[in-house]
Amino acid sequence: MKKISVILTMLAFGFCSQQALAQGKYVHANNIPVTVLGTTLKNPWVGGFNAPIFSEIDMNGDGRKDLFVFEKDGNRISTFINQGTPNTVDYVYAPEYAKKFPVSMHDWVLLKDFDCDGKEDIFTYSYSGGMTVYRNDYSVASGLKFNMAYNLVYSKYGPVTANLYVAAVNLPALVDVDYDGDLDVLTFPVSGSFVEYHENKGVELFGKCDTLVFQLNQACFGNFGLSGLANTGILNAGCRMGEPQAPVIDLDNLSTMHSGSCMISFDIDGDYDRDIMNGDILGNNMLMLYNGGDSTLANMNVQDDNFPSYDTPVNLITFPSPYYLDVNNDGNKDLLTAPCISGSAENYNNVLYYINTTDNNSNIFNYQQNRLFVEDMVEVGAGANVTFTDIDSDGLKDLIVGNYGYFRPIPPFESGLSYYRNTGTATNPAFELQTIDYGNFFSLALTGLDPSFGDIDSDGDQDLFLGNTDGTIIWYTNTAGAGNTPVYTITQPELLANTGSPIDVGQFSSPQMVDVNRDGKLDLIIGERTGTINYYENTGTPFAPQFTLATTQFGGLNVNTSLTIYGYSNPCLYDSAGTYQLLVGSISGYMYQYNNIDGNLNGTFTLVDSMYYGIHEPDRSTVDVADLNGDGINEIAVGNNAGGIALYKWDTSSEVSEIIGTTFGFNIYPNPASEIITVKFDSQLLKSRNIEIIDLLGNIISELTTENNVAVIDTRNLSQGVYLCRVVENDNVITRKFIVK
């Protein structure tokens, strides 16, 4: 049990022990309810939103548009099924559909139908500075399924053909600009001041709209530019109208060039041409540009840079991005606005909802609220640090969530502890929010509060250690006594080691009080930004602790992969049937599992799994475990940097893994590898199989298709670390890990 006091007798008989797992797997515990201010949250364990991108797609084939959300903070996918209740926002979290999407998507994802089959396809950022496209090949037999259509989308820039440029921090508008039936692209070039119109020539060249063949039609679409000082337009920019050449406007008038614009394009006023709505990194406002031209030659001649000025204007810190979709099942597309960037933007009241009160031809938007979807989930702003403890001494594990902080216009972020009291029973847990500032720690003016509870002075109540971003730990003594409402009194503003110096692990200290050496005293292990774990042995007494540094490389582990600068280790050491197991959250969103700990505290632990049960909650996962329903098997809470939590429970009724029901298997050797790996399939049948090599951040490093039973893959260009080999055969998917040494 992470961050809970564990003495030797409790380890043998108490809440932290866990029996060996029966056959099954961990699944989302969406049925464990959470109540806030008397309202039961509809989708509590989604995982939070900081910079969500919203798209419509029918995922289950029922004819209704469901909701796909791509969270830029961590490249995380959330999927929701539309229940279809008329005039109601009615989505249910359905994480099982998220695994249907490619794991390699990053930076941004938009779903648009490019091949005119009525099914939304995937457009996502390519590291080459453009777009990758996956085709939606949904069928009744296979369900939702995507296949790569274009690894990189190209466009003809005059005599030169090059990648159609889209920046990682921008969002293009994917829309049929000229109303010829195929999908065109509006995007900002490298300069970031003008909009390029890339016309899809599929219909003109091939007579059909299932092909992406682009040509730069206009380098200054709409005859306007962005000011470079604010999210406002400079109209009548002096463009060479209807020509692909650069505009003739004096660029000095546009001040500073920049990237950071997220736009959509639709016909807001029903005059059969495309208008533009734009959010920008230089403002908190929404810019609406009205097209006074036509579908052949756009001319933005009217703007509303405080849109909608006729209602409550968008005011969202920082860099709002617009989305145009029907969220309330009335047939009219509404307006959503959310940050297009994380870290320096609003992270709690951050999804603005404007209902379309007219129709899709006149589009009048009326402000409704600023926490759409977010209000239905456990959300703590940014950086959820989870721990279970029994605050009210009723024998049930409550949930305490520290955070990096709630965004504030004037720094620093406001960091505190949210207290979700377990109001259920020993077999049916239920949580109710008591406060988002448990202990009044907002007043500390710190960030990254990471709590650990334990009876450090053996007086029968739970004391508190608080990690934070500066790498130190604050010690609070609970002076209330056993069974009473905790009263925390600061004992050491910076926890001291036996040397008299403050314990300081650098940055992002993540403490856990636990009896590491099983001597009846709580020791201290501390995760940190570098990805290692520090172990301080309690060399004092059960009543007067003294912490002596044993090692800064506990277990010889480091969850910093070769592909990241930092690891952000978050330790959870717990007892399983009398033996210690260690789970470590990491920047990748995966959890690392280690054993071979007891009797080996000065040695190297054994890495059992670098993707514990396939749980992936990017990025910067934090983890704690507790048996919430009394079945002898721990539930797992996983926090992430977007400020939300995913809760998992053990399920013996589900398939063990994706391998169940497949018609093939394969092995990888040698593993670890240095120069090559050989992928050998069990089946002797010659079938077409797609093989992807994927890093732990979800990036596809290489990809090939083979019809042979043996494939040899060169690994000499791969950095040392852990990789995934993902094989797709028809509708079956198997993923295995291998190591490059």
Summary of the structure (lengths in Angstrom):
residues: 741
radius of gyration: 27.1
end to end distance: 33.0
largest distance: 82.5
contacts: 2596
relative contact order: 0.12
helix: 5%
strand: 40%
